[in-house]
Each structure stands twice: as structure tokens, then as C-alpha cells.
Amino acid sequence: MAVYHGNNVNLDYGDLELTEELEDALSALDDSCRGGSGGTYDIYETDEDGADWEAVPCDGPYDTLYFIEGDWTEQLPDEDEDEEEDESDE
């Protein structure tokens, strides 16, 4: 088990190779968790369109996050489009 021990959370990236790109993504996720309750996320490569990695929380009722175009987000691009279509139907 390979773990990135950040200042705010621990990020278990398992058997993924710790490339500079992944390390930057883990650092950005740790920074975005500043002021949170801490905890651990499991980091995986993902098959989701447009996302490089996903972060699945191990503790607490937190959302899975996706790393897309340099940012961590709760929604995938196609989910954003579905919500916009739902709003326009109303």
C-alpha cells in the first residue's frame, strides 16, 4: 500500500506509479481538503470519460471525486450536461 501523507488527508494510491502528474493531483486534492475533517481517500485510475483518476473516501459521508483537466470535481462532464437538460425541461 502506497500512501501520500498530506497535511490534511491521507491518499492511498495503491499500486499506481507515483508520477509527477499524479503527485501534483494528490497535492491539489490534499490542499482542497484544508479545513475538513481529515480522513483517507483511495485513489484509482478510472474508466470514466474525461477523468484521469477518482478519489473514493474511506471514512465519512463524502462524495467520490474525479480528476479532470487539472481539477478535482464531484461531477463528470456528462453528468453536468444531464443536469442542464433536466433544468431546461422544467
mmCIF file as gemmi writes it, N, C-alpha and C atoms, coordinates in Angstrom:
data_model
loop_
_atom_site.group_PDB
_atom_site.id
_atom_site.type_symbol
_atom_site.label_atom_id
_atom_site.label_alt_id
_atom_site.label_comp_id
_atom_site.label_asym_id
_atom_site.label_entity_id
_atom_site.label_seq_id
_atom_site.pdbx_PDB_ins_code
_atom_site.Cartn_x
_atom_site.Cartn_y
_atom_site.Cartn_z
_atom_site.occupancy
_atom_site.B_iso_or_equiv
_atom_site.pdbx_formal_charge
_atom_site.auth_seq_id
_atom_site.auth_asym_id
_atom_site.pdbx_PDB_model_num
ATOM 1 N N . MET Axp A 1 ? 0.856 -1.176 0 1 0 ? 1 A 1
ATOM 2 C CA . MET Axp A 1 ? 0 0 0 1 0 ? 1 A 1
ATOM 3 C C . MET Axp A 1 ? 0.898 1.234 0 1 0 ? 1 A 1
ATOM 4 N N . ALA Axp A 2 ? 0.735 2.078 -1.011 1 0 ? 2 A 1
ATOM 5 C CA . ALA Axp A 2 ? 1.483 3.319 -1.105 1 0 ? 2 A 1
ATOM 6 C C . ALA Axp A 2 ? 0.558 4.461 -0.693 1 0 ? 2 A 1
ATOM 7 N N . VAL Axp A 3 ? 1.005 5.259 0.252 1 0 ? 3 A 1
ATOM 8 C CA . VAL Axp A 3 ? 0.164 6.335 0.774 1 0 ? 3 A 1
ATOM 9 C C . VAL Axp A 3 ? 0.89 7.67 0.678 1 0 ? 3 A 1
ATOM 10 N N . TYR Axp A 4 ? 0.181 8.661 0.147 1 0 ? 4 A 1
ATOM 11 C CA . TYR Axp A 4 ? 0.647 10.041 0.137 1 0 ? 4 A 1
ATOM 12 C C . TYR Axp A 4 ? 0.118 10.656 1.431 1 0 ? 4 A 1
ATOM 13 N N . HIS Axp A 5 ? 1.02 11.015 2.339 1 0 ? 5 A 1
ATOM 14 C CA . HIS Axp A 5 ? 0.629 11.603 3.62 1 0 ? 5 A 1
ATOM 15 C C . HIS Axp A 5 ? 0.624 13.116 3.466 1 0 ? 5 A 1
ATOM 16 N N . GLY Axp A 6 ? -0.55 13.672 3.21 1 0 ? 6 A 1
ATOM 17 C CA . GLY Axp A 6 ? -0.671 15.111 3.039 1 0 ? 6 A 1
ATOM 18 C C . GLY Axp A 6 ? -0.804 15.823 4.372 1 0 ? 6 A 1
ATOM 19 N N . ASN Axp A 7 ? -0.962 17.108 4.314 1 0 ? 7 A 1
ATOM 20 C CA . ASN Axp A 7 ? -1.167 17.912 5.523 1 0 ? 7 A 1
ATOM 21 C C . ASN Axp A 7 ? -2.588 17.792 6.058 1 0 ? 7 A 1
ATOM 22 N N . ASN Axp A 8 ? -3.528 17.408 5.179 1 0 ? 8 A 1
ATOM 23 C CA . ASN Axp A 8 ? -4.942 17.399 5.55 1 0 ? 8 A 1
ATOM 24 C C . ASN Axp A 8 ? -5.588 16.015 5.479 1 0 ? 8 A 1
ATOM 25 N N . VAL Axp A 9 ? -5.172 15.199 4.543 1 0 ? 9 A 1
ATOM 26 C CA . VAL Axp A 9 ? -5.716 13.858 4.363 1 0 ? 9 A 1
ATOM 27 C C . VAL Axp A 9 ? -4.602 12.905 3.943 1 0 ? 9 A 1
ATOM 28 N N . ASN Axp A 10 ? -4.886 11.618 4.037 1 0 ? 10 A 1
ATOM 29 C CA . ASN Axp A 10 ? -4.005 10.588 3.509 1 0 ? 10 A 1
ATOM 30 C C . ASN Axp A 10 ? -4.631 10.062 2.224 1 0 ? 10 A 1
ATOM 31 N N . LEU Axp A 11 ? -3.797 9.856 1.216 1 0 ? 11 A 1
ATOM 32 C CA . LEU Axp A 11 ? -4.286 9.436 -0.085 1 0 ? 11 A 1
ATOM 33 C C . LEU Axp A 11 ? -3.585 8.144 -0.472 1 0 ? 11 A 1
ATOM 34 N N . ASP Axp A 12 ? -4.343 7.049 -0.453 1 0 ? 12 A 1
ATOM 35 C CA . ASP Axp A 12 ? -3.812 5.725 -0.745 1 0 ? 12 A 1
ATOM 36 C C . ASP Axp A 12 ? -3.889 5.489 -2.244 1 0 ? 12 A 1
ATOM 37 N N . TYR Axp A 13 ? -2.751 5.552 -2.919 1 0 ? 13 A 1
ATOM 38 C CA . TYR Axp A 13 ? -2.746 5.36 -4.36 1 0 ? 13 A 1
ATOM 39 C C . TYR Axp A 13 ? -2.323 3.951 -4.764 1 0 ? 13 A 1
ATOM 40 N N . GLY Axp A 14 ? -2.295 3.038 -3.8 1 0 ? 14 A 1
ATOM 41 C CA . GLY Axp A 14 ? -2.105 1.604 -4.066 1 0 ? 14 A 1
ATOM 42 C C . GLY Axp A 14 ? -0.903 1.29 -4.921 1 0 ? 14 A 1
ATOM 43 N N . ASP Axp A 15 ? -1.146 0.606 -6.035 1 0 ? 15 A 1
ATOM 44 C CA . ASP Axp A 15 ? -0.038 0.198 -6.895 1 0 ? 15 A 1
ATOM 45 C C . ASP Axp A 15 ? 0.156 1.125 -8.096 1 0 ? 15 A 1
ATOM 46 N N . LEU Axp A 16 ? -0.485 2.304 -8.076 1 0 ? 16 A 1
ATOM 47 C CA . LEU Axp A 16 ? -0.27 3.27 -9.149 1 0 ? 16 A 1
ATOM 48 C C . LEU Axp A 16 ? 1.153 3.803 -9.071 1 0 ? 16 A 1
ATOM 49 N N . GLU Axp A 17 ? 1.739 4.077 -10.212 1 0 ? 17 A 1
ATOM 50 C CA . GLU Axp A 17 ? 3.07 4.682 -10.242 1 0 ? 17 A 1
ATOM 51 C C . GLU Axp A 17 ? 2.94 6.151 -9.854 1 0 ? 17 A 1
ATOM 52 N N . LEU Axp A 18 ? 3.762 6.586 -8.909 1 0 ? 18 A 1
ATOM 53 C CA . LEU Axp A 18 ? 3.703 7.977 -8.451 1 0 ? 18 A 1
ATOM 54 C C . LEU Axp A 18 ? 4.477 8.858 -9.429 1 0 ? 18 A 1
ATOM 55 N N . THR Axp A 19 ? 3.796 9.258 -10.484 1 0 ? 19 A 1
ATOM 56 C CA . THR Axp A 19 ? 4.383 10.159 -11.473 1 0 ? 19 A 1
ATOM 57 C C . THR Axp A 19 ? 4.288 11.588 -10.957 1 0 ? 19 A 1
ATOM 58 N N . GLU Axp A 20 ? 4.96 12.502 -11.62 1 0 ? 20 A 1
ATOM 59 C CA . GLU Axp A 20 ? 4.88 13.911 -11.236 1 0 ? 20 A 1
ATOM 60 C C . GLU Axp A 20 ? 3.442 14.413 -11.379 1 0 ? 20 A 1
ATOM 61 N N . GLU Axp A 21 ? 2.764 13.967 -12.435 1 0 ? 21 A 1
ATOM 62 C CA . GLU Axp A 21 ? 1.366 14.373 -12.663 1 0 ? 21 A 1
ATOM 63 C C . GLU Axp A 21 ? 0.457 13.878 -11.534 1 0 ? 21 A 1
ATOM 64 N N . LEU Axp A 22 ? 0.628 12.617 -11.133 1 0 ? 22 A 1
ATOM 65 C CA . LEU Axp A 22 ? -0.184 12.077 -10.039 1 0 ? 22 A 1
ATOM 66 C C . LEU Axp A 22 ? 0.156 12.786 -8.727 1 0 ? 22 A 1
ATOM 67 N N . GLU Axp A 23 ? 1.419 13.024 -8.475 1 0 ? 23 A 1
ATOM 68 C CA . GLU Axp A 23 ? 1.801 13.71 -7.244 1 0 ? 23 A 1
ATOM 69 C C . GLU Axp A 23 ? 1.202 15.112 -7.184 1 0 ? 23 A 1
ATOM 70 N N . ASP Axp A 24 ? 1.201 15.827 -8.306 1 0 ? 24 A 1
ATOM 71 C CA . ASP Axp A 24 ? 0.573 17.155 -8.36 1 0 ? 24 A 1
ATOM 72 C C . ASP Axp A 24 ? -0.925 17.06 -8.086 1 0 ? 24 A 1
ATOM 73 N N . ALA Axp A 25 ? -1.575 16.027 -8.641 1 0 ? 25 A 1
ATOM 74 C CA . ALA Axp A 25 ? -3.011 15.837 -8.423 1 0 ? 25 A 1
ATOM 75 C C . ALA Axp A 25 ? -3.298 15.52 -6.959 1 0 ? 25 A 1
ATOM 76 N N . LEU Axp A 26 ? -2.456 14.688 -6.342 1 0 ? 26 A 1
ATOM 77 C CA . LEU Axp A 26 ? -2.644 14.346 -4.928 1 0 ? 26 A 1
ATOM 78 C C . LEU Axp A 26 ? -2.435 15.572 -4.043 1 0 ? 26 A 1
ATOM 79 N N . SER Axp A 27 ? -1.436 16.369 -4.366 1 0 ? 27 A 1
ATOM 80 C CA . SER Axp A 27 ? -1.182 17.595 -3.608 1 0 ? 27 A 1
ATOM 81 C C . SER Axp A 27 ? -2.366 18.56 -3.712 1 0 ? 27 A 1
ATOM 82 N N . ALA Axp A 28 ? -2.925 18.688 -4.925 1 0 ? 28 A 1
ATOM 83 C CA . ALA Axp A 28 ? -4.085 19.564 -5.128 1 0 ? 28 A 1
ATOM 84 C C . ALA Axp A 28 ? -5.286 19.068 -4.327 1 0 ? 28 A 1
ATOM 85 N N . LEU Axp A 29 ? -5.497 17.757 -4.287 1 0 ? 29 A 1
ATOM 86 C CA . LEU Axp A 29 ? -6.611 17.195 -3.51 1 0 ? 29 A 1
ATOM 87 C C . LEU Axp A 29 ? -6.395 17.441 -2.026 1 0 ? 29 A 1
ATOM 88 N N . ASP Axp A 30 ? -5.18 17.231 -1.548 1 0 ? 30 A 1
ATOM 89 C CA . ASP Axp A 30 ? -4.876 17.48 -0.15 1 0 ? 30 A 1
ATOM 90 C C . ASP Axp A 30 ? -5.134 18.949 0.198 1 0 ? 30 A 1
ATOM 91 N N . ASP Axp A 31 ? -4.689 19.857 -0.648 1 0 ? 31 A 1
ATOM 92 C CA . ASP Axp A 31 ? -4.911 21.293 -0.419 1 0 ? 31 A 1
ATOM 93 C C . ASP Axp A 31 ? -6.398 21.629 -0.379 1 0 ? 31 A 1
ATOM 94 N N . SER Axp A 32 ? -7.189 20.988 -1.246 1 0 ? 32 A 1
ATOM 95 C CA . SER Axp A 32 ? -8.618 21.292 -1.292 1 0 ? 32 A 1
ATOM 96 C C . SER Axp A 32 ? -9.357 20.757 -0.064 1 0 ? 32 A 1
ATOM 97 N N . CYS Axp A 33 ? -8.725 19.85 0.681 1 0 ? 33 A 1
ATOM 98 C CA . CYS Axp A 33 ? -9.338 19.291 1.891 1 0 ? 33 A 1
ATOM 99 C C . CYS Axp A 33 ? -8.966 20.089 3.142 1 0 ? 33 A 1
ATOM 100 N N . ARG Axp A 34 ? -8.272 21.187 2.963 1 0 ? 34 A 1
ATOM 101 C CA . ARG Axp A 34 ? -7.897 22.049 4.086 1 0 ? 34 A 1
ATOM 102 C C . ARG Axp A 34 ? -9.149 22.481 4.844 1 0 ? 34 A 1
ATOM 103 N N . GLY Axp A 35 ? -9.115 22.37 6.144 1 0 ? 35 A 1
ATOM 104 C CA . GLY Axp A 35 ? -10.26 22.775 6.954 1 0 ? 35 A 1
ATOM 105 C C . GLY Axp A 35 ? -11.311 21.685 7.078 1 0 ? 35 A 1
ATOM 106 N N . GLY Axp A 36 ? -11.07 20.538 6.462 1 0 ? 36 A 1
ATOM 107 C CA . GLY Axp A 36 ? -12.015 19.423 6.539 1 0 ? 36 A 1
ATOM 108 C C . GLY Axp A 36 ? -11.751 18.57 7.769 1 0 ? 36 A 1
ATOM 109 N N . SER Axp A 37 ? -12.339 17.408 7.78 1 0 ? 37 A 1
ATOM 110 C CA . SER Axp A 37 ? -12.225 16.54 8.944 1 0 ? 37 A 1
ATOM 111 C C . SER Axp A 37 ? -11.13 15.483 8.798 1 0 ? 37 A 1
ATOM 112 N N . GLY Axp A 38 ? -10.292 15.617 7.774 1 0 ? 38 A 1
ATOM 113 C CA . GLY Axp A 38 ? -9.213 14.648 7.586 1 0 ? 38 A 1
ATOM 114 C C . GLY Axp A 38 ? -9.736 13.379 6.959 1 0 ? 38 A 1
ATOM 115 N N . GLY Axp A 39 ? -9.064 12.279 7.206 1 0 ? 39 A 1
ATOM 116 C CA . GLY Axp A 39 ? -9.505 11.002 6.673 1 0 ? 39 A 1
ATOM 117 C C . GLY Axp A 39 ? -8.59 10.502 5.584 1 0 ? 39 A 1
ATOM 118 N N . THR Axp A 40 ? -9.07 9.495 4.87 1 0 ? 40 A 1
ATOM 119 C CA . THR Axp A 40 ? -8.295 8.84 3.827 1 0 ? 40 A 1
ATOM 120 C C . THR Axp A 40 ? -9.156 8.66 2.589 1 0 ? 40 A 1
ATOM 121 N N . TYR Axp A 41 ? -8.544 8.838 1.436 1 0 ? 41 A 1
ATOM 122 C CA . TYR Axp A 41 ? -9.17 8.552 0.147 1 0 ? 41 A 1
ATOM 123 C C . TYR Axp A 41 ? -8.365 7.466 -0.539 1 0 ? 41 A 1
ATOM 124 N N . ASP Axp A 42 ? -9.047 6.551 -1.217 1 0 ? 42 A 1
ATOM 125 C CA . ASP Axp A 42 ? -8.392 5.592 -2.097 1 0 ? 42 A 1
ATOM 126 C C . ASP Axp A 42 ? -8.388 6.198 -3.489 1 0 ? 42 A 1
ATOM 127 N N . ILE Axp A 43 ? -7.229 6.173 -4.137 1 0 ? 43 A 1
ATOM 128 C CA . ILE Axp A 43 ? -7.073 6.765 -5.462 1 0 ? 43 A 1
ATOM 129 C C . ILE Axp A 43 ? -6.962 5.642 -6.489 1 0 ? 43 A 1
ATOM 130 N N . TYR Axp A 44 ? -7.753 5.744 -7.556 1 0 ? 44 A 1
ATOM 131 C CA . TYR Axp A 44 ? -7.771 4.74 -8.619 1 0 ? 44 A 1
ATOM 132 C C . TYR Axp A 44 ? -7.704 5.406 -9.983 1 0 ? 44 A 1
ATOM 133 N N . GLU Axp A 45 ? -7.152 4.692 -10.965 1 0 ? 45 A 1
ATOM 134 C CA . GLU Axp A 45 ? -7.346 5.106 -12.349 1 0 ? 45 A 1
ATOM 135 C C . GLU Axp A 45 ? -8.805 4.825 -12.648 1 0 ? 45 A 1
ATOM 136 N N . THR Axp A 46 ? -9.393 5.606 -13.536 1 0 ? 46 A 1
ATOM 137 C CA . THR Axp A 46 ? -10.816 5.436 -13.805 1 0 ? 46 A 1
ATOM 138 C C . THR Axp A 46 ? -11.089 5.273 -15.289 1 0 ? 46 A 1
ATOM 139 N N . ASP Axp A 47 ? -12.192 4.605 -15.591 1 0 ? 47 A 1
ATOM 140 C CA . ASP Axp A 47 ? -12.65 4.441 -16.967 1 0 ? 47 A 1
ATOM 141 C C . ASP Axp A 47 ? -13.652 5.528 -17.349 1 0 ? 47 A 1
ATOM 142 N N . GLU Axp A 48 ? -13.964 6.399 -16.397 1 0 ? 48 A 1
ATOM 143 C CA . GLU Axp A 48 ? -14.946 7.452 -16.656 1 0 ? 48 A 1
ATOM 144 C C . GLU Axp A 48 ? -14.409 8.418 -17.71 1 0 ? 48 A 1
ATOM 145 N N . ASP Axp A 49 ? -15.256 8.806 -18.655 1 0 ? 49 A 1
ATOM 146 C CA . ASP Axp A 49 ? -14.843 9.706 -19.733 1 0 ? 49 A 1
ATOM 147 C C . ASP Axp A 49 ? -14.322 11.024 -19.182 1 0 ? 49 A 1
ATOM 148 N N . GLY Axp A 50 ? -13.155 11.408 -19.653 1 0 ? 50 A 1
ATOM 149 C CA . GLY Axp A 50 ? -12.604 12.707 -19.299 1 0 ? 50 A 1
ATOM 150 C C . GLY Axp A 50 ? -11.872 12.752 -17.984 1 0 ? 50 A 1
ATOM 151 N N . ALA Axp A 51 ? -11.917 11.713 -17.181 1 0 ? 51 A 1
ATOM 152 C CA . ALA Axp A 51 ? -11.261 11.729 -15.867 1 0 ? 51 A 1
ATOM 153 C C . ALA Axp A 51 ? -10.026 10.838 -15.892 1 0 ? 51 A 1
ATOM 154 N N . ASP Axp A 52 ? -8.965 11.304 -15.237 1 0 ? 52 A 1
ATOM 155 C CA . ASP Axp A 52 ? -7.742 10.512 -15.132 1 0 ? 52 A 1
ATOM 156 C C . ASP Axp A 52 ? -7.796 9.583 -13.929 1 0 ? 52 A 1
ATOM 157 N N . TRP Axp A 53 ? -8.229 10.133 -12.797 1 0 ? 53 A 1
ATOM 158 C CA . TRP Axp A 53 ? -8.274 9.355 -11.556 1 0 ? 53 A 1
ATOM 159 C C . TRP Axp A 53 ? -9.572 9.656 -10.811 1 0 ? 53 A 1
ATOM 160 N N . GLU Axp A 54 ? -9.922 8.759 -9.888 1 0 ? 54 A 1
ATOM 161 C CA . GLU Axp A 54 ? -11.03 9.024 -8.978 1 0 ? 54 A 1
ATOM 162 C C . GLU Axp A 54 ? -10.538 8.821 -7.55 1 0 ? 54 A 1
ATOM 163 N N . ALA Axp A 55 ? -11.092 9.601 -6.649 1 0 ? 55 A 1
ATOM 164 C CA . ALA Axp A 55 ? -10.751 9.536 -5.231 1 0 ? 55 A 1
ATOM 165 C C . ALA Axp A 55 ? -12.006 9.109 -4.479 1 0 ? 55 A 1
ATOM 166 N N . VAL Axp A 56 ? -11.941 7.934 -3.86 1 0 ? 56 A 1
ATOM 167 C CA . VAL Axp A 56 ? -13.085 7.372 -3.148 1 0 ? 56 A 1
ATOM 168 C C . VAL Axp A 56 ? -12.824 7.505 -1.649 1 0 ? 56 A 1
ATOM 169 N N . PRO Axp A 57 ? -13.698 8.216 -0.927 1 0 ? 57 A 1
ATOM 170 C CA . PRO Axp A 57 ? -13.477 8.405 0.508 1 0 ? 57 A 1
ATOM 171 C C . PRO Axp A 57 ? -13.632 7.099 1.282 1 0 ? 57 A 1
ATOM 172 N N . CYS Axp A 58 ? -12.753 6.899 2.245 1 0 ? 58 A 1
ATOM 173 C CA . CYS Axp A 58 ? -12.807 5.691 3.086 1 0 ? 58 A 1
ATOM 174 C C . CYS Axp A 58 ? -13.606 5.924 4.359 1 0 ? 58 A 1
ATOM 175 N N . ASP Axp A 59 ? -13.683 7.166 4.82 1 0 ? 59 A 1
ATOM 176 C CA . ASP Axp A 59 ? -14.413 7.463 6.05 1 0 ? 59 A 1
ATOM 177 C C . ASP Axp A 59 ? -15.385 8.609 5.805 1 0 ? 59 A 1
ATOM 178 N N . GLY Axp A 60 ? -16.51 8.505 6.41 1 0 ? 60 A 1
ATOM 179 C CA . GLY Axp A 60 ? -17.467 9.609 6.367 1 0 ? 60 A 1
ATOM 180 C C . GLY Axp A 60 ? -18.319 9.636 5.116 1 0 ? 60 A 1
ATOM 181 N N . PRO Axp A 61 ? -19.319 10.47 5.139 1 0 ? 61 A 1
ATOM 182 C CA . PRO Axp A 61 ? -20.27 10.582 4.027 1 0 ? 61 A 1
ATOM 183 C C . PRO Axp A 61 ? -19.804 11.611 2.991 1 0 ? 61 A 1
ATOM 184 N N . TYR Axp A 62 ? -18.676 11.337 2.351 1 0 ? 62 A 1
ATOM 185 C CA . TYR Axp A 62 ? -18.135 12.277 1.374 1 0 ? 62 A 1
ATOM 186 C C . TYR Axp A 62 ? -18.363 11.753 -0.033 1 0 ? 62 A 1
ATOM 187 N N . ASP Axp A 63 ? -18.299 12.639 -1.002 1 0 ? 63 A 1
ATOM 188 C CA . ASP Axp A 63 ? -18.515 12.26 -2.397 1 0 ? 63 A 1
ATOM 189 C C . ASP Axp A 63 ? -17.231 11.746 -3.032 1 0 ? 63 A 1
ATOM 190 N N . THR Axp A 64 ? -17.379 10.854 -3.994 1 0 ? 64 A 1
ATOM 191 C CA . THR Axp A 64 ? -16.266 10.444 -4.83 1 0 ? 64 A 1
ATOM 192 C C . THR Axp A 64 ? -15.9 11.634 -5.71 1 0 ? 64 A 1
ATOM 193 N N . LEU Axp A 65 ? -14.608 11.864 -5.868 1 0 ? 65 A 1
ATOM 194 C CA . LEU Axp A 65 ? -14.117 12.98 -6.668 1 0 ? 65 A 1
ATOM 195 C C . LEU Axp A 65 ? -13.408 12.449 -7.904 1 0 ? 65 A 1
ATOM 196 N N . TYR Axp A 66 ? -13.437 13.242 -8.973 1 0 ? 66 A 1
ATOM 197 C CA . TYR Axp A 66 ? -12.801 12.866 -10.238 1 0 ? 66 A 1
ATOM 198 C C . TYR Axp A 66 ? -11.811 13.95 -10.631 1 0 ? 66 A 1
ATOM 199 N N . PHE Axp A 67 ? -10.633 13.537 -11.119 1 0 ? 67 A 1
ATOM 200 C CA . PHE Axp A 67 ? -9.611 14.483 -11.563 1 0 ? 67 A 1
ATOM 201 C C . PHE Axp A 67 ? -9.758 14.681 -13.058 1 0 ? 67 A 1
ATOM 202 N N . ILE Axp A 68 ? -10.207 15.883 -13.44 1 0 ? 68 A 1
ATOM 203 C CA . ILE Axp A 68 ? -10.497 16.194 -14.836 1 0 ? 68 A 1
ATOM 204 C C . ILE Axp A 68 ? -9.82 17.512 -15.199 1 0 ? 68 A 1
ATOM 205 N N . GLU Axp A 69 ? -8.983 17.462 -16.21 1 0 ? 69 A 1
ATOM 206 C CA . GLU Axp A 69 ? -8.319 18.666 -16.733 1 0 ? 69 A 1
ATOM 207 C C . GLU Axp A 69 ? -7.675 19.496 -15.632 1 0 ? 69 A 1
ATOM 208 N N . GLY Axp A 70 ? -6.997 18.841 -14.71 1 0 ? 70 A 1
ATOM 209 C CA . GLY Axp A 70 ? -6.227 19.55 -13.691 1 0 ? 70 A 1
ATOM 210 C C . GLY Axp A 70 ? -6.973 19.938 -12.427 1 0 ? 70 A 1
ATOM 211 N N . ASP Axp A 71 ? -8.241 19.543 -12.306 1 0 ? 71 A 1
ATOM 212 C CA . ASP Axp A 71 ? -9.031 19.889 -11.125 1 0 ? 71 A 1
ATOM 213 C C . ASP Axp A 71 ? -9.795 18.669 -10.612 1 0 ? 71 A 1
ATOM 214 N N . TRP Axp A 72 ? -10.023 18.644 -9.304 1 0 ? 72 A 1
ATOM 215 C CA . TRP Axp A 72 ? -10.877 17.615 -8.683 1 0 ? 72 A 1
ATOM 216 C C . TRP Axp A 72 ? -12.305 18.134 -8.654 1 0 ? 72 A 1
ATOM 217 N N . THR Axp A 73 ? -13.245 17.3 -9.06 1 0 ? 73 A 1
ATOM 218 C CA . THR Axp A 73 ? -14.647 17.687 -9.099 1 0 ? 73 A 1
ATOM 219 C C . THR Axp A 73 ? -15.531 16.518 -8.687 1 0 ? 73 A 1
ATOM 220 N N . GLU Axp A 74 ? -16.731 16.829 -8.23 1 0 ? 74 A 1
ATOM 221 C CA . GLU Axp A 74 ? -17.679 15.782 -7.829 1 0 ? 74 A 1
ATOM 222 C C . GLU Axp A 74 ? -18.469 15.247 -9.013 1 0 ? 74 A 1
ATOM 223 N N . GLN Axp A 75 ? -18.511 15.989 -10.108 1 0 ? 75 A 1
ATOM 224 C CA . GLN Axp A 75 ? -19.348 15.587 -11.233 1 0 ? 75 A 1
ATOM 225 C C . GLN Axp A 75 ? -18.526 15.374 -12.488 1 0 ? 75 A 1
ATOM 226 N N . LEU Axp A 76 ? -18.899 14.349 -13.221 1 0 ? 76 A 1
ATOM 227 C CA . LEU Axp A 76 ? -18.288 14.099 -14.52 1 0 ? 76 A 1
ATOM 228 C C . LEU Axp A 76 ? -18.932 15.013 -15.553 1 0 ? 76 A 1
ATOM 229 N N . PRO Axp A 77 ? -18.234 15.31 -16.639 1 0 ? 77 A 1
ATOM 230 C CA . PRO Axp A 77 ? -18.795 16.227 -17.647 1 0 ? 77 A 1
ATOM 231 C C . PRO Axp A 77 ? -20.164 15.815 -18.163 1 0 ? 77 A 1
ATOM 232 N N . ASP Axp A 78 ? -20.421 14.541 -18.408 1 0 ? 78 A 1
ATOM 233 C CA . ASP Axp A 78 ? -21.724 14.133 -18.927 1 0 ? 78 A 1
ATOM 234 C C . ASP Axp A 78 ? -22.818 14.276 -17.878 1 0 ? 78 A 1
ATOM 235 N N . GLU Axp A 79 ? -22.47 14.231 -16.589 1 0 ? 79 A 1
ATOM 236 C CA . GLU Axp A 79 ? -23.467 14.472 -15.539 1 0 ? 79 A 1
ATOM 237 C C . GLU Axp A 79 ? -23.889 15.934 -15.546 1 0 ? 79 A 1
ATOM 238 N N . ASP Axp A 80 ? -22.95 16.857 -15.804 1 0 ? 80 A 1
ATOM 239 C CA . ASP Axp A 80 ? -23.279 18.274 -15.897 1 0 ? 80 A 1
ATOM 240 C C . ASP Axp A 80 ? -24.277 18.516 -17.021 1 0 ? 80 A 1
ATOM 241 N N . GLU Axp A 81 ? -24.059 17.873 -18.177 1 0 ? 81 A 1
ATOM 242 C CA . GLU Axp A 81 ? -24.958 18.033 -19.31 1 0 ? 81 A 1
ATOM 243 C C . GLU Axp A 81 ? -26.345 17.499 -18.994 1 0 ? 81 A 1
ATOM 244 N N . ASP Axp A 82 ? -26.427 16.351 -18.296 1 0 ? 82 A 1
ATOM 245 C CA . ASP Axp A 82 ? -27.722 15.781 -17.926 1 0 ? 82 A 1
ATOM 246 C C . ASP Axp A 82 ? -28.496 16.724 -17.012 1 0 ? 82 A 1
ATOM 247 N N . GLU Axp A 83 ? -27.794 17.367 -16.045 1 0 ? 83 A 1
ATOM 248 C CA . GLU Axp A 83 ? -28.469 18.303 -15.15 1 0 ? 83 A 1
ATOM 249 C C . GLU Axp A 83 ? -28.975 19.514 -15.891 1 0 ? 83 A 1
ATOM 250 N N . GLU Axp A 84 ? -28.185 20.024 -16.87 1 0 ? 84 A 1
ATOM 251 C CA . GLU Axp A 84 ? -28.617 21.173 -17.651 1 0 ? 84 A 1
ATOM 252 C C . GLU Axp A 84 ? -29.859 20.822 -18.461 1 0 ? 84 A 1
ATOM 253 N N . GLU Axp A 85 ? -29.907 19.611 -19.031 1 0 ? 85 A 1
ATOM 254 C CA . GLU Axp A 85 ? -31.083 19.191 -19.786 1 0 ? 85 A 1
ATOM 255 C C . GLU Axp A 85 ? -32.3 19.08 -18.876 1 0 ? 85 A 1
ATOM 256 N N . ASP Axp A 86 ? -32.132 18.551 -17.673 1 0 ? 86 A 1
ATOM 257 C CA . ASP Axp A 86 ? -33.234 18.433 -16.729 1 0 ? 86 A 1
ATOM 258 C C . ASP Axp A 86 ? -33.779 19.806 -16.364 1 0 ? 86 A 1
ATOM 259 N N . GLU Axp A 87 ? -32.895 20.779 -16.153 1 0 ? 87 A 1
ATOM 260 C CA . GLU Axp A 87 ? -33.325 22.127 -15.787 1 0 ? 87 A 1
ATOM 261 C C . GLU Axp A 87 ? -34.072 22.792 -16.929 1 0 ? 87 A 1
ATOM 262 N N . SER Axp A 88 ? -33.646 22.541 -18.181 1 0 ? 88 A 1
ATOM 263 C CA . SER Axp A 88 ? -34.308 23.177 -19.323 1 0 ? 88 A 1
ATOM 264 C C . SER Axp A 88 ? -35.669 22.543 -19.589 1 0 ? 88 A 1
ATOM 265 N N . ASP Axp A 89 ? -35.886 21.312 -19.121 1 0 ? 89 A 1
ATOM 266 C CA . ASP Axp A 89 ? -37.174 20.643 -19.291 1 0 ? 89 A 1
ATOM 267 C C . ASP Axp A 89 ? -38.244 21.207 -18.359 1 0 ? 89 A 1
ATOM 268 N N . GLU Axp A 90 ? -37.813 21.896 -17.308 1 0 ? 90 A 1
ATOM 269 C CA . GLU Axp A 90 ? -38.776 22.389 -16.311 1 0 ? 90 A 1
ATOM 270 C C . GLU Axp A 90 ? -39.489 23.623 -16.74 1 0 ? 90 A 1
